[in-house]
Amino acid sequence: MNNKHIIFAVVTIIVIVAAILISQQRAPQTSKEKTRLFPGLAGKINDVSEISVQDSDKTLTIHRVSGKWGIADADDYPALVDKVKQTVIAVSELHVIAEKTTNPDLYKRLGVEAPGDRGATSHSLTLKSNGDELASLIVGKPRRSQSPSHSPGLYVRLPERAAALLVEGDLSVSADIIQWIKRDIIDIASDRISDIHISHKDASLVHLEKNKPEDDLALKNIPAGKEQESEYAINRMATLLENIYIDGVRSAGNIDYSSPDATAVIKTFDGLTATAQVKKSNGNTYAKFSFAAPPAETMIENNTDADSDSEEPDMEEDTTPTPEQEAENLNAVVNGWAYQLSESKSELFNKPLADLVRDPE
């Protein structure tokens, strides 16, 4: 081998080694090589007994009471257990990628300013175990990257520390109660409704009724010289119990229902009866619900007139709950609670008779 070949071989080896070193430097670190933001939290996940989230307006506390997770700010209304677990695990799995800045003037750009600062978009998140702090951080904006090699990341900062960090992980928190509770509590389709009686505080009454599910709802107590409003306005009343998404919740005992603003009794064609008492408190409208139904009757019919050549009856099991079972299931959810209604539902429950009639055309 001449000198020229030797030099060529050496240069080739150098290029290959350099390429390997550069690729290793550019390759993303694995989670094992990165440092956990809270190294000791992974072994104490089951010890967490309190989660506190603070934004620029409020603080929300979720804590464990008698083995169950509840919203402390909503009289210990049940919290979504999966949401709680997801949050704790997500915090334990945060890994530090890099330190970004110690300049407070740049905090807002990353969303890691103190939640109390004017116009702050950050959230403060604290995990505790029987009063002892396990983890505390300021949660900022998610990392925006177009690179498919980048795993989810976000910017955070530890309280009382100047350095803002880029961490690997996926963590979304909110101090809004609706993110921590089951919002859809009642959904009774409008075509099931057969009869509605709403008694208002001023002793006025709204009575609506229909004979068949496919019929339009009709106002029954139309004052003399008036006619009922449009079909749209009347049929909206049948949606009183349809898709009820709550905006908040309180213990029913903390709201004075001795003189409700309105009391609605709503019946379905299959025998379910819902009673709702509505009361305005601190600027919000709260409804307290209860449900009832007659006991289910088992009826055995011997069809002696049936043609022996007729098709076999459908023996598929019907999993639809009976009205009695439905009432029991709904009461298990709503018993003892007053639910903050949306503006649209509040409007329907409080709609006076005068808004459901008009002068004859």
Secondary structure, 3 states (H helix, E strand, C coil): CCHHHHHHHHHHHHHHHHHHHHHHHHCCCCCCCCEECCCCCHHHHHHCCEEEEECCCCEEEEEEECCEEEEHHHCCEECCHHHHHHHHHHHHCCEEEEEEECCHHHHHHHCCCCCCCCCCCCEEEEEEECCEEEEEEEEEEECCCCCCCCCCEEEEECCCCCCEEEEECCCCCCCCHHHCCCCEEECCCHHHEEEEEEEECCCCEEEEECCCCCCCCEECCCCCCCEECCHHHHHHHHHCCCCEECCEEEEHHHCCCCCCCEEEEEEECCCCEEEEEEEEECCEEEEEEEEECCCCCCCCCCCCCCCCCCCCCCCCCCCCCCHHHHHHHHHHHHCCEEEECCHHHHHHHCCCHHHHEECCC
